[in-house]
Amino acid sequence: MFESGVHHISINVDDVEGCTRFYVDLLGFSRIPRPDLGIGGAWLQMGPQQLHLIEAPVPTERGPHFALRVDDIHAAVSEVRSRGVEVSEPRDLAGVCLQAFFDDPAGNQVELNQTL
C-alpha cells in the first residue's frame, strides 16, 4: 500500500530564500509552484521527490534529517566542500552504507548516503 515511495519531505527553515538558494545552487534542486498556504515557504523538486521548506522555528535537537542517495560519496563530499560547506568525513555504517553529514543555512542536517 505504501511502497510507492516518498512524495515529499518537509523541513522548517528560518530564511526561506536563503535556504532555497542553498538547495537550488548547491544541490541542483529546482523550485516548483507552491499554493498560498498562509505561511512562508517554498517547494523544491529533487528527482521524483519534493522538499518543502516551511518558514517556522527550526528544531534545535539533532536527529531529524533527510538523506540524499549518491553513487560516489567521496565525489559528492568534494563537490559540496568545493562550494564552501563543511561536511563530515564519510563513515561506514556497519557495512550497510557510507554516510556524511552537513547542515543547511537554517541548521537542518542533510545526509549523503552511498549504499554498499
URZI-V772913 format. One record per residue. RES is the residue in one small letter. PHI is phi as a letter, one per 30 degrees, with the letter a starting at -180 (999 if undefined). PSI is psi in degrees with one decimal (* if undefined). NEAR is the number of other ideal C-beta (glycine too) atoms within 12 Angstrom. Layout:
res->RES phi->PHI psi->PSI near->NEAR
res->RES phi->PHI psi->PSI near->NEAR
This chain:
res->m phi->999 psi->-41.7 near->3
res->f phi->c psi->12.6 near->6
res->e phi->d psi->4.7 near->5
res->s phi->d psi->-5.2 near->8
res->g phi->j psi->-179.8 near->12
res->v phi->d psi->131.8 near->18
res->h phi->d psi->-51.5 near->16
res->h phi->a psi->162.5 near->23
res->i phi->c psi->138.6 near->28
res->s phi->c psi->130.1 near->25
res->i phi->b psi->151.3 near->36
res->n phi->d psi->139.6 near->25
res->v phi->b psi->151.6 near->33
res->d phi->c psi->-8.2 near->23
res->d phi->b psi->92.0 near->23
res->v phi->e psi->-48.9 near->29
res->e phi->d psi->-41.3 near->20
res->g phi->d psi->-43.7 near->21
res->c phi->d psi->-35.4 near->36
res->t phi->d psi->-47.3 near->32
res->r phi->e psi->-41.2 near->21
res->f phi->e psi->-51.8 near->32
res->y phi->d psi->-33.6 near->38
res->v phi->d psi->-51.6 near->23
res->d phi->d psi->-40.2 near->21
res->l phi->d psi->-44.7 near->29
res->l phi->c psi->-4.8 near->28
res->g phi->i psi->14.6 near->19
res->f phi->d psi->163.1 near->30
res->s phi->b psi->144.4 near->18
res->r phi->d psi->137.0 near->24
res->i phi->b psi->160.9 near->21
res->p phi->e psi->144.0 near->11
res->r phi->b psi->131.7 near->24
res->p phi->d psi->161.4 near->11
res->d phi->d psi->111.1 near->8
res->l phi->c psi->4.7 near->15
res->g phi->i psi->0.0 near->9
res->i phi->b psi->155.0 near->18
res->g phi->d psi->153.1 near->22
res->g phi->l psi->-179.4 near->30
res->a phi->a psi->149.1 near->33
res->w phi->c psi->135.0 near->29
res->l phi->b psi->143.2 near->36
res->q phi->c psi->131.5 near->23
res->m phi->b psi->91.2 near->28
res->g phi->i psi->-137.8 near->19
res->p phi->d psi->-8.8 near->12
res->q phi->c psi->168.4 near->22
res->q phi->c psi->151.8 near->27
res->l phi->c psi->122.1 near->37
res->h phi->c psi->120.4 near->34
res->l phi->c psi->126.2 near->40
res->i phi->c psi->126.2 near->29
res->e phi->d psi->102.8 near->25
res->a phi->a psi->164.1 near->21
res->p phi->e psi->139.7 near->14
res->v phi->d psi->132.9 near->24
res->p phi->e psi->141.6 near->18
res->t phi->c psi->-14.0 near->13
res->e phi->d psi->143.9 near->10
res->r phi->d psi->157.1 near->13
res->g phi->k psi->-65.1 near->11
res->p phi->d psi->131.3 near->18
res->h phi->a psi->172.5 near->23
res->f phi->b psi->155.3 near->29
res->a phi->c psi->136.5 near->26
res->l phi->c psi->125.2 near->34
res->r phi->d psi->130.7 near->22
res->v phi->b psi->152.7 near->27
res->d phi->d psi->-32.4 near->14
res->d phi->b psi->97.8 near->17
res->i phi->d psi->-34.4 near->31
res->h phi->d psi->-40.4 near->18
res->a phi->d psi->-40.6 near->18
res->a phi->d psi->-43.6 near->32
res->v phi->d psi->-44.7 near->30
res->s phi->d psi->-42.0 near->18
res->e phi->d psi->-46.4 near->22
res->v phi->d psi->-43.7 near->32
res->r phi->d psi->-36.1 near->20
res->s phi->d psi->-15.7 near->12
res->r phi->c psi->15.0 near->18
res->g phi->i psi->16.3 near->13
res->v phi->c psi->133.6 near->25
res->e phi->d psi->127.0 near->15
res->v phi->b psi->138.9 near->30
res->s phi->d psi->160.2 near->20
res->e phi->d psi->142.2 near->17
res->p phi->d psi->139.9 near->27
res->r phi->b psi->151.9 near->21
res->d phi->d psi->125.3 near->16
res->l phi->c psi->88.4 near->18
res->a phi->h psi->34.6 near->9
res->g phi->i psi->8.7 near->9
res->v phi->c psi->-42.9 near->12
res->c phi->a psi->166.4 near->21
res->l phi->c psi->139.7 near->29
res->q phi->b psi->148.1 near->30
res->a phi->b psi->154.0 near->35
res->f phi->b psi->148.8 near->30
res->f phi->b psi->167.2 near->32
res->d phi->c psi->145.5 near->24
res->d phi->d psi->174.8 near->37
res->p phi->e psi->-23.2 near->25
res->a phi->d psi->-8.8 near->27
res->g phi->j psi->4.8 near->24
res->n phi->d psi->137.6 near->34
res->q phi->d psi->135.4 near->26
res->v phi->b psi->133.2 near->37
res->e phi->c psi->137.9 near->33
res->l phi->c psi->132.1 near->37
res->n phi->b psi->121.9 near->27
res->q phi->c psi->116.6 near->25
res->t phi->d psi->137.8 near->17
res->l phi->c psi->* near->15
